Amino acid sequence: MNISVIIPVYNAAAYIEKALTSALFHSEVKEIVVVNDGSTDNSLPILQKLQQSDDRIKIYHHENNNNKGRSASRNLALKLSAYLSDENDR
């Protein structure tokens, strides 16, 4: 079973490492699609550090690094998810 975890992130520096570590613990998780939704805190450097240690973490941004909200971030992540895209191509 391949599971894609979608995590929209906006100023979540205090929580994001624990959230990703928790998701990566499960062997069924084949990718974590993170959309940094224009964070102004330390979220992005934390995400980039975690991405270097695990290639299942994919980081995306909205155009011009704008904040577009949770719904737009989830929709972008769904569109970019490798496993969902593969399913749609069949």
Stockholm file with secondary structure:
# STOCKHOLM 1.0

chainA/1-90         MNISVIIPVYNAAAYIEKALTSALFHSEVKEIVVVNDGSTDNSLPILQKLQQSDDRIKIYHHENNNNKGRSASRNLALKLSAYLSDENDR
#=GR chainA/1-90 SS CCEEEEEEESSCTTTHHHHHHHHHTSTTEEEEEEEECSCCSSHHHHHHHHHHHCTTEEEEECGGGCCCCHHHHHHHHHHHCHHHHHHHTC
#=GC SS_cons        CCEEEEEEESSCTTTHHHHHHHHHTSTTEEEEEEEECSCCSSHHHHHHHHHHHCTTEEEEECGGGCCCCHHHHHHHHHHHCHHHHHHHTC
//
